[in-house]
């Protein structure tokens, strides 16, 4: 049995991962779970899978777990470093990291340092600290396996390929809910509208990132670190149907593509069973019913975050950490109604412009850069954006 720890088990990726494990038992088995807020769902998951250990953020949450499953005798980690201790705790073969944002970095490093493979769904980990994480993986001999559908598609198309044969990576993007929306309407977009993704069902953070195309900018960065391909050979193409998940172009002109249903269980399962493939409950793609598959270039004027991501990767170091931190806080503020949709890229631009780049060569330096970027975002909001008092949504950006 391959023993699996799922960090972020109550989110959309975590629940899908448990569904995959359920379908492949006893080949796969859960030995650890973590949750940040949804303790009720975590308790239900513990009752079902009976893991060896779980992680929660507070002592109150730990007490709620004990009260919810009094007959379970597993270990409960709690505190700021709980997920990292869990990632290095119970004997496991692979740790699936689906924790939102920079919070996924410490447990990813803990798992790698414990020589455990990481199935990585938290793209912000490689955005904030790609070189540092991949160096940790190389030292330990553990693997970082992509869970995002597009990097997973690239990973599958590259299997067995000589890197010298690879000319270009093509990352596909659905374009999100506002692909055809008039530019003038974007200023009035509400969180509820932005969360209505046309093809994927995902958590709130990644859904908003998909609407701004920052999600695709993050995947450009992710693909660079995972596959060692220079940034000028990684492109993004809009593909509204979300059937072709990404492509690899080879030296002879051939283009290899991975197609499949828009279901995250596919890339999750491939990461958890790699290099083997197993039967799946996901609907089989019927090529006879696909119809037209469309592709087009993204509009950088309407979706500037793609260029910001490339700029941060070219700058390197903590500029990437600042990019991830600024996006995380901007998306949070948008979902809370503190800023408008168009203020997301404007706030990120201000943080990048004001960031003092440094080396991302230690966890301390990376987390310090993250804190500085968040403080810069707070300062920009208070000093520059109209309505400058936190908690008051600006009517429009300057």
C-alpha positions as CSV (number, residue, x, y, z in Angstrom):
1,X,0.0,0.0,0.0
2,X,1.3,3.5,-0.9
3,X,0.8,5.6,2.3
4,X,-0.6,9.1,1.6
5,X,-0.7,12.3,3.7
6,X,-3.2,14.9,2.5
7,X,-2.6,18.4,3.6
8,X,-5.6,20.6,3.1
9,X,-7.9,17.6,3.1
10,X,-11.2,19.6,3.5
11,X,-10.7,21.8,0.4
12,X,-11.7,20.9,-3.2
13,X,-8.3,19.2,-4.0
14,X,-8.2,17.4,-0.7
15,X,-11.7,16.0,-1.1
16,X,-11.0,14.9,-4.6
17,X,-7.8,13.2,-3.4
18,X,-9.8,11.3,-0.8
19,X,-12.1,10.2,-3.6
20,X,-9.2,8.9,-5.6
21,X,-7.8,7.0,-2.6
22,X,-11.2,5.6,-1.9
23,X,-11.4,4.3,-5.5
24,X,-8.0,2.7,-5.4
25,X,-7.9,1.2,-2.0
26,X,-6.1,-0.9,-0.8
27,X,-3.4,0.2,-3.2
28,X,-3.5,3.6,-1.6
29,X,-4.2,4.4,2.0
30,X,-4.5,7.6,4.0
31,X,-2.2,8.0,7.0
32,X,-2.5,11.7,7.7
33,X,-4.9,14.6,7.1
34,X,-4.8,18.4,7.9
35,X,-7.4,21.2,7.9
36,X,-7.1,24.9,8.6
37,X,-10.7,25.9,9.4
38,X,-13.3,23.2,8.5
39,X,-12.9,21.0,11.6
40,X,-16.4,19.4,11.1
41,X,-15.4,18.0,7.7
42,X,-12.1,16.9,9.1
43,X,-13.9,15.0,11.8
44,X,-16.1,13.2,9.3
45,X,-13.0,12.3,7.3
46,X,-11.2,10.9,10.4
47,X,-14.3,8.7,11.1
48,X,-14.0,7.3,7.6
49,X,-10.3,6.8,6.9
50,X,-8.9,6.5,10.5
51,X,-5.6,8.1,9.8
52,X,-2.6,7.8,12.1
53,X,-2.4,11.6,12.7
54,X,-4.0,14.9,11.8
55,X,-2.9,18.5,12.0
56,X,-5.0,21.6,12.9
57,X,-4.0,25.2,13.7
58,X,-5.1,25.6,17.3
59,X,-5.6,23.8,20.6
60,X,-9.3,24.5,20.4
61,X,-9.5,22.8,17.0
62,X,-7.5,19.8,18.5
63,X,-10.0,19.6,21.3
64,X,-12.9,19.6,18.8
65,X,-11.3,16.8,16.9
66,X,-10.9,14.7,20.1
67,X,-14.5,15.5,21.0
68,X,-15.8,14.6,17.5
69,X,-14.1,11.2,17.3
70,X,-13.6,10.1,20.9
71,X,-12.9,6.5,19.9
72,X,-10.0,7.5,17.6
73,X,-6.5,7.2,19.1
74,X,-4.4,8.9,16.4
75,X,-2.1,11.8,17.1
76,X,-3.3,15.4,16.8
77,X,-0.7,18.0,15.9
78,X,-1.7,21.6,16.5
79,X,0.0,25.0,16.3
80,X,1.7,27.1,13.6
81,X,4.0,24.3,12.6
82,X,1.4,21.5,12.8
83,X,1.2,20.7,9.1
84,X,5.0,20.6,8.8
85,X,5.3,18.2,11.7
86,X,2.6,16.1,10.1
87,X,4.3,16.1,6.8
88,X,7.4,14.7,8.4
89,X,5.5,12.6,11.0
90,X,3.7,9.3,10.2
91,X,5.6,7.0,7.9
92,X,4.4,7.9,4.4
93,X,5.4,7.5,0.8
94,X,3.9,10.7,-0.6
95,X,2.5,13.9,0.8
96,X,-0.2,15.8,-1.2
97,X,0.2,19.5,-0.5
98,X,-3.1,21.4,-1.2
99,X,-2.7,24.1,1.4
100,X,-3.6,27.6,0.2
101,X,-0.7,30.1,-0.4
102,X,2.7,30.4,1.3
103,X,1.4,28.2,4.2
104,X,2.2,25.3,1.9
105,X,6.0,26.0,1.8
106,X,7.1,24.8,5.2
107,X,5.3,21.4,5.0
108,X,6.6,20.9,1.5
109,X,10.1,21.4,2.7
110,X,9.5,19.2,5.7
111,X,8.2,16.3,3.5
112,X,11.1,16.6,1.1
113,X,13.7,16.7,3.9
114,X,12.1,13.6,5.2
115,X,12.7,12.0,1.8
116,X,9.0,11.8,0.9
117,X,7.7,12.5,-2.6
118,X,5.4,15.6,-2.8
119,X,2.3,15.8,-4.9
120,X,2.1,19.5,-5.2
121,X,-1.2,21.3,-5.8
122,X,-0.2,24.6,-4.1
123,X,1.5,26.4,-6.9
124,X,2.4,29.3,-4.7
125,X,5.1,27.1,-3.1
126,X,7.1,27.1,-6.4
127,X,6.2,30.7,-7.1
128,X,7.6,31.9,-3.7
129,X,10.6,29.5,-3.5
130,X,11.0,27.4,-6.6
131,X,14.8,27.2,-6.7
132,X,15.0,26.6,-3.0
133,X,12.3,23.8,-3.1
134,X,13.8,22.0,-6.1
135,X,17.3,22.1,-4.5
136,X,15.8,20.5,-1.4
137,X,14.2,17.8,-3.6
138,X,17.5,17.2,-5.3
139,X,19.4,16.9,-2.0
140,X,16.9,14.4,-0.6
141,X,16.3,12.4,-3.7
142,X,12.5,12.9,-3.3
143,X,10.3,13.9,-6.3
144,X,8.0,16.9,-6.7
145,X,5.1,15.7,-8.8
146,X,2.7,18.3,-10.2
147,X,-1.0,18.1,-9.4
148,X,-2.3,21.1,-11.3
149,X,-3.9,19.9,-14.5
150,X,-1.7,21.9,-16.9
151,X,1.8,21.1,-15.3
152,X,0.6,17.5,-15.0
153,X,-0.2,17.5,-18.7
154,X,3.3,18.8,-19.5
155,X,4.8,16.2,-17.1
156,X,2.9,13.4,-18.9
157,X,3.9,14.7,-22.4
158,X,7.6,14.9,-21.3
159,X,7.7,11.3,-20.0
160,X,10.8,9.6,-21.4
161,X,11.8,12.6,-23.5
162,X,15.3,13.9,-24.0
163,X,15.2,17.5,-22.8
164,X,17.1,18.5,-25.9
165,X,14.1,17.5,-28.0
166,X,11.8,20.0,-26.3
167,X,11.4,23.3,-28.1
168,X,8.4,24.9,-26.3
169,X,5.8,24.3,-23.6
170,X,2.2,25.4,-24.3
171,X,0.1,26.0,-21.2
172,X,-3.6,26.2,-21.9
173,X,-5.9,28.5,-20.0
174,X,-9.7,28.5,-20.1
175,X,-9.8,32.3,-19.9
176,X,-12.0,32.3,-16.9
177,X,-15.5,33.7,-16.6
178,X,-14.6,37.1,-18.2
179,X,-12.9,36.0,-21.4
180,X,-15.6,37.7,-23.5
181,X,-16.7,40.4,-21.1
182,X,-16.4,44.0,-22.3
183,X,-13.4,45.7,-20.7
184,X,-15.7,48.4,-19.3
185,X,-17.7,45.8,-17.3
186,X,-14.6,44.5,-15.5
187,X,-14.6,47.3,-12.9
188,X,-18.1,46.2,-11.6
189,X,-17.3,42.5,-11.3
190,X,-18.4,41.0,-8.0
191,X,-16.8,38.1,-6.1
192,X,-19.9,36.0,-6.8
193,X,-19.5,36.5,-10.5
194,X,-15.7,35.9,-10.4
195,X,-16.3,32.6,-8.6
196,X,-18.4,31.2,-11.4
197,X,-15.8,29.4,-13.4
198,X,-17.1,28.1,-16.7
199,X,-15.3,24.7,-16.8
200,X,-13.6,23.9,-13.4
201,X,-14.8,23.6,-9.8
202,X,-12.0,24.8,-7.6
203,X,-11.4,26.6,-4.3
204,X,-12.0,30.4,-4.1
205,X,-8.3,31.5,-4.3
206,X,-7.5,29.6,-7.5
207,X,-10.8,30.4,-9.0
208,X,-10.1,34.2,-8.7
209,X,-6.6,33.6,-9.9
210,X,-8.1,31.9,-13.0
211,X,-10.4,34.9,-13.6
212,X,-7.4,37.3,-13.5
213,X,-5.1,34.8,-15.4
214,X,-2.6,35.0,-12.5
215,X,-3.2,31.3,-12.2
216,X,-1.6,30.9,-15.6
217,X,1.3,33.2,-14.7
218,X,1.9,31.1,-11.7
219,X,2.0,28.0,-13.9
220,X,4.6,29.5,-16.2
221,X,6.8,30.0,-13.1
222,X,5.9,26.5,-11.9
223,X,6.7,24.9,-15.2
224,X,10.1,26.7,-15.3
225,X,11.1,25.2,-12.0
226,X,9.6,21.7,-12.5
227,X,10.9,21.1,-16.0
228,X,14.0,23.4,-16.3
229,X,12.7,25.1,-19.4
230,X,13.7,28.8,-19.9
231,X,10.9,31.3,-19.6
232,X,11.1,32.4,-23.3
233,X,10.1,28.8,-24.3
234,X,7.0,28.7,-22.1
235,X,3.8,30.2,-23.7
236,X,0.2,30.5,-22.7
237,X,-2.7,30.0,-25.0
238,X,-6.4,30.5,-24.3
239,X,-8.5,27.3,-24.8
240,X,-12.0,27.8,-23.5
241,X,-13.1,24.2,-23.7
242,X,-10.5,23.0,-21.2
243,X,-10.1,19.7,-23.0
244,X,-6.5,20.1,-24.1
245,X,-4.7,20.5,-20.8
246,X,-1.3,21.5,-22.2
247,X,1.1,20.6,-25.0
248,X,4.8,20.1,-25.7
249,X,6.4,21.1,-29.0
250,X,9.4,19.0,-30.1
251,X,12.3,19.8,-32.4
252,X,10.9,18.1,-35.4
253,X,7.7,20.2,-35.2
254,X,5.5,17.6,-33.6
255,X,3.2,18.8,-30.8
256,X,2.2,16.3,-28.1
257,X,-0.9,17.1,-26.2
258,X,-2.7,15.6,-23.1
259,X,-6.5,15.7,-23.4
260,X,-9.0,14.8,-20.8
261,X,-12.2,15.7,-18.9
262,X,-12.0,18.8,-16.7
263,X,-11.8,16.8,-13.5
264,X,-9.0,17.3,-11.0
265,X,-9.1,13.6,-10.0
266,X,-7.2,12.7,-13.1
267,X,-3.9,14.7,-12.3
268,X,-4.3,13.8,-8.6
269,X,-4.5,10.1,-9.4
270,X,-1.5,10.3,-11.8
271,X,0.6,12.0,-9.1
272,X,-0.4,9.5,-6.4
273,X,0.2,6.4,-8.5
274,X,3.1,7.6,-10.7
275,X,4.6,6.1,-12.7
276,X,1.8,3.5,-12.9
277,X,-1.7,4.3,-14.4
278,X,-4.8,2.8,-12.8
279,X,-8.5,2.7,-13.8
280,X,-10.5,5.8,-12.9
281,X,-14.1,6.7,-12.3
282,X,-13.6,9.9,-14.3
283,X,-15.8,10.2,-17.4
284,X,-14.0,8.9,-20.5
285,X,-13.4,11.5,-23.2
286,X,-15.4,10.7,-26.3
287,X,-13.5,12.3,-29.2
288,X,-16.6,12.0,-31.5
289,X,-18.5,14.4,-29.3
290,X,-15.9,17.1,-28.7
291,X,-16.9,19.5,-31.5
292,X,-14.6,22.5,-32.2
293,X,-11.5,23.1,-30.0
294,X,-10.6,26.8,-30.0
295,X,-7.2,28.4,-29.3
296,X,-6.2,32.1,-29.1
297,X,-3.6,34.4,-27.6
298,X,-4.3,36.0,-24.3
299,X,-4.9,39.8,-24.2
300,X,-2.2,41.3,-22.1
301,X,-4.0,44.6,-21.9
302,X,-7.0,43.0,-20.1
303,X,-5.0,40.4,-18.2
304,X,-1.7,42.1,-17.3
305,X,-0.8,39.6,-14.5
306,X,0.7,37.2,-17.0
307,X,3.4,39.8,-17.8
308,X,3.9,40.5,-14.1
309,X,4.6,36.9,-13.5
310,X,7.1,36.8,-16.3
311,X,8.7,39.9,-15.0
312,X,9.0,38.5,-11.5
313,X,10.6,35.3,-12.8
314,X,13.1,37.3,-14.8
315,X,14.0,39.4,-11.7
316,X,14.3,36.2,-9.7
317,X,14.9,35.9,-5.9
318,X,12.4,37.4,-3.6
319,X,10.6,39.2,-6.4
320,X,8.7,36.0,-6.9
321,X,7.9,35.7,-3.2
322,X,6.6,39.3,-3.3
323,X,4.4,38.4,-6.4
324,X,2.8,35.5,-4.6
325,X,2.3,37.4,-1.4
326,X,0.7,40.4,-3.1
327,X,-1.6,38.2,-5.1
328,X,-2.7,36.2,-2.0
329,X,-3.6,39.4,-0.1
330,X,-5.2,41.1,-3.1
331,X,-7.4,38.1,-3.8
332,X,-8.4,37.9,-0.1
333,X,-9.3,41.6,-0.1
334,X,-11.4,41.2,-3.3
335,X,-13.3,38.3,-1.8
336,X,-13.9,40.3,1.3
337,X,-15.2,43.3,-0.7
338,X,-12.4,45.6,0.3
339,X,-11.1,46.2,-3.2
340,X,-12.6,45.9,-6.7
341,X,-11.6,43.3,-9.3
342,X,-9.4,45.7,-11.3
343,X,-7.6,46.7,-8.1
344,X,-6.1,43.2,-7.9
345,X,-3.5,43.8,-10.7
346,X,-3.0,47.4,-9.6
347,X,-2.2,46.5,-6.0
348,X,0.2,43.7,-7.2
349,X,1.9,46.2,-9.5
350,X,2.5,48.6,-6.6
351,X,4.0,45.9,-4.5
352,X,6.3,44.7,-7.2
353,X,7.5,48.2,-8.0
354,X,8.3,48.9,-4.3
355,X,9.9,45.5,-3.5
356,X,13.6,45.4,-2.7
357,X,14.8,42.2,-4.4
358,X,16.9,39.8,-2.4
359,X,18.1,36.2,-2.5
360,X,15.5,33.5,-1.8
361,X,18.2,31.2,-0.4
362,X,16.7,30.3,3.0
363,X,13.3,29.7,4.5
364,X,13.9,32.7,6.8
365,X,14.7,35.0,3.8
366,X,11.7,33.8,1.9
367,X,9.2,34.3,4.8
368,X,10.7,37.7,5.5
369,X,10.2,38.8,1.9
370,X,6.6,37.5,2.2
371,X,6.0,39.6,5.3
372,X,7.5,42.7,3.7
373,X,5.3,42.3,0.6
374,X,2.2,42.0,2.7
375,X,3.2,45.1,4.7
376,X,3.8,46.9,1.4
377,X,0.3,45.9,0.2
378,X,-1.2,47.3,3.4
379,X,0.7,50.5,3.0
380,X,-0.3,50.9,-0.7
381,X,-3.9,50.3,0.2
382,X,-3.9,52.9,2.9
383,X,-1.8,55.5,1.2
384,X,-2.7,55.2,-2.5
385,X,-6.0,53.5,-3.2
386,X,-9.0,55.8,-2.8
387,X,-11.0,55.3,0.4
388,X,-7.7,54.5,2.1
389,X,-9.1,53.0,5.3
390,X,-8.9,49.3,5.6
391,X,-12.3,47.7,5.4
392,X,-13.7,50.3,3.1
393,X,-13.9,49.2,-0.5
394,X,-12.7,51.9,-3.0
395,X,-15.2,52.9,-5.6
396,X,-12.5,52.9,-8.3
397,X,-8.7,52.8,-8.6
398,X,-6.8,56.0,-9.6
